[in-house]
Amino acid sequence: MVTGSAHLQQRASRCVDPVGHAPHQELPTPHTLSVPPHRPMPPWAGLAVSQRLQGLTPQMTANNGTAVEEFVLQSFSEEPGPRILFLAMFLLLYLGALAGNALIVTAISLHPGLHTPMYFFLTNLAILDIVCTSTVVPKLLENLALKGGTITYQGCMTQLFFLTWCLGAELLLLTVMAYDRYVAICRPLHYSRLMGRPVCALLAGSVWAITVLNTSVHTGLMTRLTFCGHNQIQHFLCEIPTLLLLSCSPTTLNNVMMVLADVYFGVVNFLLTLASYAYIIASIVRMRSATGRQRAFSTCSSHLLVVTLYYSTVIYTYILPGSGSSLENGKVVAVLYTAVSPTLNPLIYSLRNKDVKVALGKVFSCIRGRHGPCRLTG
């Protein structure tokens, strides 16, 4: 027993030193593990990690990232020559849009013969064109004059609100105008009852109210997102798709609401407009009088041309986005519906509408030859 005990003590003495620690020679280290000194993570690496984990740690992203206070808008050109050309072109388009739509509103308001549902809705369209182009083009002119520029966070959200409002309202209003033409041509005996003043006021008020609700929802959802790090907008304006690309927060709800809005304002209203014009064309074809057919086509041709111009840009943007150049295509389309269409709409309705041309002629006569209040007769 003593021998066994001594043997155990001898083995223990080889494993534990007098202080109680294991000796270094008894723990061989064939593979040495070296720990490098700590290095701070570069900012772009932290942003990449936060973007990969945005669905799991949005609050961590918001705490670690730097909140964006302004956005950088993309310019059309950095060269002085093309930039001056773009500046002059957009300035002329903007002045033409303001003057043309203001003249349409003035002529319809002062001419009693134009106080009908069709021209009432045309007045609403002219007001929308003024608001739409004034939301985007002045900032674009400023950026072109200053060789690129920035827009504050509050300014971007304001532009987003009014731009979404105007675009949705124009789509709804075009549908209402198509319905007005359907009632006028297909059900003329019931026109005064179906399109009376209370009905027109209700339709116009619904257009404004529905689109205000829509843009309030989209803008409210956008303000809840966190924007950190990169603040370069790949566009010359603030719109929902380009802003969602910069967010470091989950954007699932924003995308769902955007799809629902596109389906309602784009697809549903487009189908309703097509249905209205299908009935209109069928009714015109059945007319026996050539004069009646020509008059019916003349009352619809201006609106049909505007509908074609507007919806072609929408279809080109969302249905046929193309390949990798979709962002550039989006800029071209944005120029069409924010600068070109508001300028062309007054020309289309005035050049192809005899009543509007007569009213505008009387307005110019009042401006040139009279002083005091100008009252037009029907």
C-alpha positions as a Markdown table, in Angstrom:
| # | Residue | x | y | z |
|---|---|---|---|---|
| 1 | Met | 0.0 | 0.0 | 0.0 |
| 2 | Val | 2.8 | 2.4 | 0.8 |
| 3 | Thr | 4.5 | 1.5 | -2.5 |
| 4 | Gly | 1.4 | 2.2 | -4.4 |
| 5 | Ser | 0.9 | 5.4 | -2.6 |
| 6 | Ala | 4.4 | 6.6 | -3.3 |
| 7 | His | 4.0 | 5.6 | -6.9 |
| 8 | Leu | 0.8 | 7.8 | -7.2 |
| 9 | Gln | 2.6 | 10.7 | -5.6 |
| 10 | Gln | 5.5 | 10.4 | -8.0 |
| 11 | Arg | 3.2 | 10.5 | -11.0 |
| 12 | Ala | 1.4 | 13.5 | -9.6 |
| 13 | Ser | 4.6 | 15.4 | -9.1 |
| 14 | Arg | 5.4 | 15.1 | -12.8 |
| 15 | Cys | 2.1 | 16.7 | -13.7 |
| 16 | Val | 1.7 | 19.5 | -11.2 |
| 17 | Asp | 4.4 | 21.9 | -10.1 |
| 18 | Pro | 4.7 | 23.0 | -6.5 |
| 19 | Val | 2.5 | 26.0 | -7.0 |
| 20 | Gly | -0.2 | 23.9 | -8.5 |
| 21 | His | 0.2 | 24.8 | -12.2 |
| 22 | Ala | 0.8 | 22.4 | -15.0 |
| 23 | Pro | 4.4 | 22.8 | -16.4 |
| 24 | His | 4.7 | 24.1 | -19.9 |
| 25 | Gln | 6.9 | 21.2 | -21.1 |
| 26 | Glu | 4.1 | 18.8 | -20.4 |
| 27 | Leu | 1.7 | 20.6 | -22.8 |
| 28 | Pro | 3.2 | 20.4 | -26.3 |
| 29 | Thr | 1.9 | 22.8 | -28.9 |
| 30 | Pro | 2.5 | 21.3 | -32.3 |
| 31 | His | 0.3 | 24.0 | -34.0 |
| 32 | Thr | 0.7 | 27.5 | -32.8 |
| 33 | Leu | -2.5 | 29.8 | -33.0 |
| 34 | Ser | -1.6 | 33.4 | -33.3 |
| 35 | Val | -4.3 | 36.1 | -32.7 |
| 36 | Pro | -3.7 | 39.3 | -34.8 |
| 37 | Pro | -4.1 | 42.7 | -33.2 |
| 38 | His | -7.6 | 44.2 | -33.4 |
| 39 | Arg | -8.2 | 46.4 | -36.4 |
| 40 | Pro | -11.2 | 48.7 | -36.7 |
| 41 | Met | -13.8 | 47.7 | -39.4 |
| 42 | Pro | -13.9 | 50.1 | -42.3 |
| 43 | Pro | -17.2 | 52.0 | -42.7 |
| 44 | Trp | -18.1 | 50.4 | -46.1 |
| 45 | Ala | -17.7 | 46.9 | -44.5 |
| 46 | Gly | -20.0 | 47.7 | -41.7 |
| 47 | Leu | -22.5 | 49.1 | -44.2 |
| 48 | Ala | -22.3 | 45.9 | -46.2 |
| 49 | Val | -22.9 | 43.7 | -43.2 |
| 50 | Ser | -25.8 | 45.9 | -42.0 |
| 51 | Gln | -27.4 | 45.6 | -45.5 |
| 52 | Arg | -27.1 | 41.9 | -45.5 |
| 53 | Leu | -28.7 | 41.6 | -42.1 |
| 54 | Gln | -31.2 | 44.4 | -42.6 |
| 55 | Gly | -34.1 | 42.0 | -42.2 |
| 56 | Leu | -32.8 | 40.8 | -38.8 |
| 57 | Thr | -31.3 | 43.9 | -37.2 |
| 58 | Pro | -32.9 | 47.1 | -38.4 |
| 59 | Gln | -32.5 | 48.8 | -35.1 |
| 60 | Met | -28.8 | 47.9 | -35.1 |
| 61 | Thr | -28.4 | 49.5 | -38.5 |
| 62 | Ala | -30.2 | 52.6 | -37.4 |
| 63 | Asn | -27.9 | 52.9 | -34.4 |
| 64 | Asn | -24.6 | 52.2 | -36.1 |
| 65 | Gly | -25.3 | 54.0 | -39.4 |
| 66 | Thr | -25.2 | 57.7 | -40.1 |
| 67 | Ala | -28.6 | 59.1 | -40.9 |
| 68 | Val | -29.0 | 60.8 | -44.2 |
| 69 | Glu | -30.0 | 64.4 | -44.0 |
| 70 | Glu | -29.9 | 65.2 | -47.7 |
| 71 | Phe | -29.8 | 63.3 | -51.0 |
| 72 | Val | -27.6 | 63.9 | -54.1 |
| 73 | Leu | -29.7 | 64.1 | -57.3 |
| 74 | Gln | -28.2 | 62.9 | -60.6 |
| 75 | Ser | -27.6 | 65.4 | -63.3 |
| 76 | Phe | -28.2 | 65.0 | -67.0 |
| 77 | Ser | -24.7 | 66.0 | -68.0 |
| 78 | Glu | -21.5 | 67.3 | -66.4 |
| 79 | Glu | -20.3 | 69.0 | -69.5 |
| 80 | Pro | -21.1 | 72.8 | -69.7 |
| 81 | Gly | -22.4 | 72.7 | -73.3 |
| 82 | Pro | -25.0 | 69.9 | -72.9 |
| 83 | Arg | -25.9 | 71.2 | -69.5 |
| 84 | Ile | -26.8 | 74.7 | -70.8 |
| 85 | Leu | -28.8 | 73.1 | -73.6 |
| 86 | Phe | -30.8 | 71.0 | -71.1 |
| 87 | Leu | -31.3 | 74.0 | -69.0 |
| 88 | Ala | -32.7 | 76.1 | -71.9 |
| 89 | Met | -34.9 | 73.2 | -73.0 |
| 90 | Phe | -36.5 | 72.5 | -69.6 |
| 91 | Leu | -36.9 | 76.2 | -69.0 |
| 92 | Leu | -38.9 | 76.5 | -72.2 |
| 93 | Leu | -41.0 | 73.4 | -71.4 |
| 94 | Tyr | -41.7 | 74.7 | -67.9 |
| 95 | Leu | -42.8 | 78.2 | -69.1 |
| 96 | Gly | -44.8 | 76.6 | -71.8 |
| 97 | Ala | -46.6 | 74.3 | -69.4 |
| 98 | Leu | -47.4 | 77.1 | -67.0 |
| 99 | Ala | -48.6 | 79.5 | -69.7 |
| 100 | Gly | -50.6 | 76.9 | -71.6 |
| 101 | Asn | -52.4 | 75.4 | -68.7 |
| 102 | Ala | -53.1 | 78.8 | -67.1 |
| 103 | Leu | -54.7 | 79.9 | -70.3 |
| 104 | Ile | -56.8 | 76.8 | -70.5 |
| 105 | Val | -58.1 | 77.4 | -66.9 |
| 106 | Thr | -58.7 | 81.1 | -67.6 |
| 107 | Ala | -60.6 | 80.5 | -70.9 |
| 108 | Ile | -62.8 | 77.8 | -69.4 |
| 109 | Ser | -63.5 | 79.8 | -66.3 |
| 110 | Leu | -64.4 | 83.0 | -68.1 |
| 111 | His | -66.4 | 81.4 | -71.0 |
| 112 | Pro | -69.9 | 80.4 | -69.9 |
| 113 | Gly | -70.3 | 78.1 | -72.9 |
| 114 | Leu | -67.5 | 75.9 | -71.6 |
| 115 | His | -69.1 | 75.3 | -68.2 |
| 116 | Thr | -69.8 | 71.7 | -69.0 |
| 117 | Pro | -68.6 | 68.5 | -67.3 |
| 118 | Met | -66.0 | 67.8 | -70.0 |
| 119 | Tyr | -64.3 | 71.2 | -69.6 |
| 120 | Phe | -64.7 | 71.0 | -65.8 |
| 121 | Phe | -62.6 | 67.9 | -65.8 |
| 122 | Leu | -60.2 | 69.5 | -68.3 |
| 123 | Thr | -59.7 | 72.3 | -65.8 |
| 124 | Asn | -58.8 | 69.8 | -63.1 |
| 125 | Leu | -56.3 | 68.2 | -65.5 |
| 126 | Ala | -54.7 | 71.6 | -66.2 |
| 127 | Ile | -54.3 | 72.3 | -62.5 |
| 128 | Leu | -52.7 | 68.9 | -62.0 |
| 129 | Asp | -50.3 | 69.5 | -64.8 |
| 130 | Ile | -49.2 | 72.8 | -63.2 |
| 131 | Val | -48.7 | 71.2 | -59.8 |
| 132 | Cys | -46.9 | 68.2 | -61.3 |
| 133 | Thr | -44.4 | 70.1 | -63.4 |
| 134 | Ser | -43.8 | 72.7 | -60.6 |
| 135 | Thr | -43.0 | 69.9 | -58.2 |
| 136 | Val | -40.1 | 68.6 | -60.3 |
| 137 | Val | -38.8 | 71.0 | -62.9 |
| 138 | Pro | -37.8 | 74.0 | -60.8 |
| 139 | Lys | -35.4 | 71.7 | -58.7 |
| 140 | Leu | -34.2 | 70.2 | -62.0 |
| 141 | Leu | -33.4 | 73.7 | -63.3 |
| 142 | Glu | -31.6 | 74.6 | -60.1 |
| 143 | Asn | -29.4 | 71.4 | -60.3 |
| 144 | Leu | -28.6 | 72.1 | -64.0 |
| 145 | Ala | -27.6 | 75.7 | -63.3 |
| 146 | Leu | -25.5 | 74.6 | -60.3 |
| 147 | Lys | -23.9 | 71.6 | -62.0 |
| 148 | Gly | -25.6 | 69.0 | -60.0 |
| 149 | Gly | -27.1 | 69.5 | -56.6 |
| 150 | Thr | -28.6 | 68.1 | -53.5 |
| 151 | Ile | -32.1 | 68.0 | -52.0 |
| 152 | Thr | -32.8 | 67.9 | -48.3 |
| 153 | Tyr | -34.6 | 65.0 | -46.7 |
| 154 | Gln | -37.7 | 67.1 | -46.0 |
| 155 | Gly | -37.6 | 68.5 | -49.6 |
| 156 | Cys | -37.3 | 65.0 | -51.0 |
| 157 | Met | -40.3 | 63.7 | -49.0 |
| 158 | Thr | -42.3 | 66.8 | -50.1 |
| 159 | Gln | -41.5 | 66.2 | -53.7 |
| 160 | Leu | -42.4 | 62.5 | -53.3 |
| 161 | Phe | -45.8 | 63.4 | -51.8 |
| 162 | Phe | -46.9 | 65.8 | -54.5 |
| 163 | Leu | -45.4 | 63.8 | -57.4 |
| 164 | Thr | -47.2 | 60.6 | -56.3 |
| 165 | Trp | -50.4 | 62.6 | -55.7 |
| 166 | Cys | -50.4 | 64.2 | -59.2 |
| 167 | Leu | -49.5 | 61.0 | -61.1 |
| 168 | Gly | -52.3 | 59.0 | -59.4 |
| 169 | Ala | -54.8 | 61.8 | -59.8 |
| 170 | Glu | -54.1 | 62.2 | -63.5 |
| 171 | Leu | -54.7 | 58.4 | -64.1 |
| 172 | Leu | -58.0 | 58.5 | -62.2 |
| 173 | Leu | -59.0 | 61.8 | -63.9 |
| 174 | Leu | -58.4 | 60.3 | -67.3 |
| 175 | Thr | -60.7 | 57.4 | -66.4 |
| 176 | Val | -63.4 | 59.8 | -65.3 |
| 177 | Met | -63.0 | 61.8 | -68.5 |
| 178 | Ala | -63.4 | 58.6 | -70.5 |
| 179 | Tyr | -66.6 | 57.8 | -68.6 |
| 180 | Asp | -67.9 | 61.3 | -69.3 |
| 181 | Arg | -67.3 | 60.8 | -73.1 |
| 182 | Tyr | -69.0 | 57.4 | -72.8 |
| 183 | Val | -72.2 | 58.8 | -71.3 |
| 184 | Ala | -72.2 | 61.7 | -73.8 |
| 185 | Ile | -72.0 | 59.5 | -76.8 |
| 186 | Cys | -73.6 | 56.2 | -75.8 |
| 187 | Arg | -76.3 | 57.6 | -73.5 |
| 188 | Pro | -76.9 | 61.1 | -74.6 |
| 189 | Leu | -80.5 | 61.3 | -73.4 |
| 190 | His | -79.4 | 60.6 | -69.8 |
| 191 | Tyr | -76.3 | 62.8 | -69.9 |
| 192 | Ser | -77.8 | 65.7 | -67.9 |
| 193 | Arg | -78.9 | 63.3 | -65.1 |
| 194 | Leu | -75.8 | 61.0 | -65.0 |
| 195 | Met | -73.3 | 63.9 | -65.3 |
| 196 | Gly | -75.0 | 66.7 | -63.4 |
| 197 | Arg | -73.1 | 69.1 | -61.2 |
| 198 | Pro | -73.4 | 67.1 | -58.0 |
| 199 | Val | -72.1 | 64.0 | -59.8 |
| 200 | Cys | -69.2 | 65.9 | -61.4 |
| 201 | Ala | -68.3 | 67.4 | -58.0 |
| 202 | Leu | -68.4 | 64.0 | -56.4 |
| 203 | Leu | -66.2 | 62.4 | -59.1 |
| 204 | Ala | -63.7 | 65.2 | -59.0 |
| 205 | Gly | -63.6 | 65.2 | -55.2 |
| 206 | Ser | -63.2 | 61.4 | -55.1 |
| 207 | Val | -60.2 | 61.7 | -57.4 |
| 208 | Trp | -58.5 | 64.2 | -55.2 |
| 209 | Ala | -59.4 | 62.4 | -51.9 |
| 210 | Ile | -58.3 | 58.9 | -53.1 |
| 211 | Thr | -55.0 | 60.1 | -54.4 |
| 212 | Val | -54.3 | 62.2 | -51.2 |
| 213 | Leu | -54.9 | 59.1 | -49.2 |
| 214 | Asn | -52.7 | 57.0 | -51.5 |
| 215 | Thr | -49.8 | 59.5 | -51.4 |
| 216 | Ser | -50.1 | 59.9 | -47.6 |
| 217 | Val | -49.7 | 56.2 | -47.1 |
| 218 | His | -46.7 | 55.9 | -49.4 |
| 219 | Thr | -45.0 | 59.0 | -47.9 |
| 220 | Gly | -45.7 | 57.9 | -44.4 |
| 221 | Leu | -44.2 | 54.5 | -45.0 |
| 222 | Met | -41.2 | 56.1 | -46.6 |
| 223 | Thr | -40.6 | 58.4 | -43.6 |
| 224 | Arg | -40.4 | 55.3 | -41.4 |
| 225 | Leu | -37.4 | 53.9 | -43.3 |
| 226 | Thr | -33.8 | 54.4 | -42.3 |
| 227 | Phe | -31.5 | 55.9 | -44.8 |
| 228 | Cys | -27.8 | 55.6 | -44.0 |
| 229 | Gly | -24.5 | 55.6 | -45.8 |
| 230 | His | -25.0 | 56.0 | -49.6 |
| 231 | Asn | -27.2 | 58.9 | -50.5 |
| 232 | Gln | -26.8 | 59.1 | -54.3 |
| 233 | Ile | -30.2 | 58.9 | -56.0 |
| 234 | Gln | -29.9 | 57.4 | -59.4 |
| 235 | His | -32.5 | 59.9 | -60.8 |
| 236 | Phe | -33.1 | 63.6 | -61.1 |
| 237 | Leu | -36.2 | 63.4 | -58.8 |
| 238 | Cys | -37.4 | 61.6 | -55.7 |
| 239 | Glu | -39.7 | 58.7 | -56.4 |
| 240 | Ile | -40.5 | 55.6 | -54.5 |
| 241 | Pro | -38.5 | 52.9 | -56.4 |
| 242 | Thr | -35.2 | 54.9 | -56.4 |
| 243 | Leu | -35.5 | 55.8 | -52.7 |
| 244 | Leu | -36.2 | 52.2 | -51.7 |
| 245 | Leu | -32.9 | 51.2 | -53.2 |
| 246 | Leu | -31.1 | 53.5 | -50.7 |
| 247 | Ser | -32.9 | 52.2 | -47.6 |
| 248 | Cys | -31.1 | 50.1 | -45.0 |
| 249 | Ser | -34.4 | 49.1 | -43.4 |
| 250 | Pro | -36.8 | 46.3 | -44.5 |
| 251 | Thr | -38.9 | 47.6 | -47.4 |
| 252 | Thr | -41.3 | 44.7 | -47.8 |
| 253 | Leu | -44.4 | 46.7 | -46.8 |
| 254 | Asn | -43.4 | 49.6 | -49.1 |
| 255 | Asn | -43.0 | 47.2 | -52.0 |
| 256 | Val | -46.4 | 45.5 | -51.4 |
| 257 | Met | -48.2 | 48.9 | -51.2 |
| 258 | Met | -46.4 | 50.0 | -54.4 |
| 259 | Val | -47.6 | 46.9 | -56.2 |
| 260 | Leu | -51.2 | 47.4 | -55.0 |
| 261 | Ala | -51.1 | 51.0 | -56.1 |
| 262 | Asp | -49.7 | 50.1 | -59.5 |
| 263 | Val | -52.5 | 47.5 | -60.0 |
| 264 | Tyr | -55.3 | 49.9 | -59.0 |
| 265 | Phe | -54.1 | 53.2 | -60.6 |
| 266 | Gly | -52.4 | 51.6 | -63.6 |
| 267 | Val | -54.1 | 48.3 | -64.6 |
| 268 | Val | -57.6 | 48.8 | -63.3 |
| 269 | Asn | -58.0 | 52.4 | -64.6 |
| 270 | Phe | -56.4 | 51.5 | -67.9 |
| 271 | Leu | -58.9 | 48.6 | -68.4 |
| 272 | Leu | -61.8 | 50.9 | -67.4 |
| 273 | Thr | -60.6 | 53.5 | -69.9 |
| 274 | Leu | -60.3 | 50.8 | -72.6 |
| 275 | Ala | -63.8 | 49.6 | -71.9 |
| 276 | Ser | -65.2 | 53.1 | -72.1 |
| 277 | Tyr | -63.6 | 53.7 | -75.5 |
| 278 | Ala | -64.6 | 50.2 | -76.7 |
| 279 | Tyr | -68.3 | 51.2 | -76.1 |
| 280 | Ile | -67.7 | 54.6 | -77.7 |
| 281 | Ile | -66.1 | 53.2 | -80.8 |
| 282 | Ala | -68.9 | 50.7 | -81.2 |
| 283 | Ser | -71.5 | 53.4 | -80.8 |
| 284 | Ile | -69.8 | 55.7 | -83.4 |
| 285 | Val | -69.6 | 52.9 | -85.9 |
| 286 | Arg | -73.3 | 52.2 | -85.6 |
| 287 | Met | -74.1 | 55.9 | -86.3 |
| 288 | Arg | -75.7 | 56.4 | -89.7 |
| 289 | Ser | -74.8 | 60.1 | -90.1 |
| 290 | Ala | -71.3 | 60.8 | -91.3 |
| 291 | Thr | -71.6 | 64.3 | -89.6 |
| 292 | Gly | -72.5 | 62.7 | -86.3 |
| 293 | Arg | -69.6 | 60.2 | -86.5 |
| 294 | Gln | -67.2 | 63.1 | -87.3 |
| 295 | Arg | -68.5 | 65.2 | -84.4 |
| 296 | Ala | -68.3 | 62.2 | -82.0 |
| 297 | Phe | -64.7 | 61.5 | -83.0 |
| 298 | Ser | -63.7 | 65.1 | -82.7 |
| 299 | Thr | -65.0 | 65.3 | -79.1 |
| 300 | Cys | -63.0 | 62.2 | -78.2 |
| 301 | Ser | -59.8 | 62.5 | -80.2 |
| 302 | Ser | -58.1 | 65.0 | -77.9 |
| 303 | His | -58.7 | 63.0 | -74.8 |
| 304 | Leu | -57.8 | 59.7 | -76.6 |
| 305 | Leu | -54.5 | 61.2 | -77.7 |
| 306 | Val | -53.7 | 62.3 | -74.1 |
| 307 | Val | -54.6 | 58.9 | -72.8 |
| 308 | Thr | -52.4 | 57.2 | -75.4 |
| 309 | Leu | -49.5 | 59.5 | -74.5 |
| 310 | Tyr | -49.8 | 59.1 | -70.8 |
| 311 | Tyr | -50.4 | 55.3 | -70.6 |
| 312 | Ser | -47.7 | 54.6 | -73.2 |
| 313 | Thr | -45.1 | 56.0 | -70.8 |
| 314 | Val | -46.6 | 54.0 | -67.9 |
| 315 | Ile | -46.6 | 50.7 | -69.9 |
| 316 | Tyr | -43.0 | 51.4 | -71.1 |
| 317 | Thr | -41.9 | 51.9 | -67.5 |
| 318 | Tyr | -43.6 | 49.1 | -65.7 |
| 319 | Ile | -44.6 | 46.5 | -68.3 |
| 320 | Leu | -41.6 | 46.7 | -70.7 |
| 321 | Pro | -38.7 | 47.8 | -68.5 |
| 322 | Gly | -36.1 | 46.4 | -70.8 |
| 323 | Ser | -32.8 | 45.1 | -69.8 |
| 324 | Gly | -30.1 | 46.7 | -67.7 |
| 325 | Ser | -30.9 | 50.2 | -69.0 |
| 326 | Ser | -34.2 | 50.4 | -67.1 |
| 327 | Leu | -32.9 | 53.2 | -64.9 |
| 328 | Glu | -32.1 | 55.3 | -67.9 |
| 329 | Asn | -35.4 | 54.5 | -69.5 |
| 330 | Gly | -37.1 | 55.6 | -66.3 |
| 331 | Lys | -35.4 | 59.0 | -66.6 |
| 332 | Val | -36.7 | 59.5 | -70.1 |
| 333 | Val | -40.2 | 58.5 | -69.1 |
| 334 | Ala | -40.0 | 60.8 | -66.1 |
| 335 | Val | -39.2 | 63.7 | -68.4 |
| 336 | Leu | -42.2 | 62.8 | -70.5 |
| 337 | Tyr | -44.8 | 62.9 | -67.7 |
| 338 | Thr | -43.2 | 65.8 | -65.7 |
| 339 | Ala | -42.2 | 68.2 | -68.4 |
| 340 | Val | -43.4 | 67.1 | -71.9 |
| 341 | Ser | -47.0 | 66.0 | -71.2 |
| 342 | Pro | -47.9 | 69.1 | -69.2 |
| 343 | Thr | -46.7 | 71.2 | -72.1 |
| 344 | Leu | -48.4 | 69.2 | -74.8 |
| 345 | Asn | -51.8 | 68.7 | -73.1 |
| 346 | Pro | -52.9 | 72.4 | -73.5 |
| 347 | Leu | -51.8 | 72.3 | -77.2 |
| 348 | Ile | -53.7 | 69.1 | -77.8 |
| 349 | Tyr | -56.9 | 70.3 | -76.3 |
| 350 | Ser | -56.7 | 73.8 | -77.8 |
| 351 | Leu | -55.6 | 72.9 | -81.4 |
| 352 | Arg | -58.1 | 70.0 | -81.8 |
| 353 | Asn | -61.0 | 71.7 | -80.0 |
| 354 | Lys | -62.9 | 74.4 | -81.8 |
| 355 | Asp | -64.7 | 75.7 | -78.6 |
| 356 | Val | -61.4 | 76.1 | -76.7 |
| 357 | Lys | -59.8 | 77.9 | -79.6 |
| 358 | Val | -62.6 | 80.3 | -79.8 |
| 359 | Ala | -62.5 | 80.9 | -76.0 |
| 360 | Leu | -58.7 | 81.4 | -76.1 |
| 361 | Gly | -59.1 | 83.9 | -79.0 |
| 362 | Lys | -61.5 | 85.9 | -77.0 |
| 363 | Val | -59.2 | 85.8 | -74.0 |
| 364 | Phe | -56.3 | 87.2 | -76.1 |
| 365 | Ser | -58.7 | 89.9 | -77.5 |
| 366 | Cys | -59.6 | 90.9 | -74.0 |
| 367 | Ile | -55.9 | 91.1 | -73.0 |
| 368 | Arg | -54.9 | 93.2 | -76.1 |
| 369 | Gly | -57.8 | 95.6 | -76.4 |
| 370 | Arg | -59.6 | 96.1 | -73.1 |
| 371 | His | -59.0 | 97.4 | -69.7 |
| 372 | Gly | -60.9 | 96.3 | -66.6 |
| 373 | Pro | -62.7 | 93.0 | -66.1 |
| 374 | Cys | -63.0 | 90.7 | -69.1 |
| 375 | Arg | -66.2 | 88.8 | -69.4 |
| 376 | Leu | -66.6 | 86.3 | -72.3 |
| 377 | Thr | -70.0 | 85.4 | -73.7 |
| 378 | Gly | -71.0 | 82.0 | -74.9 |
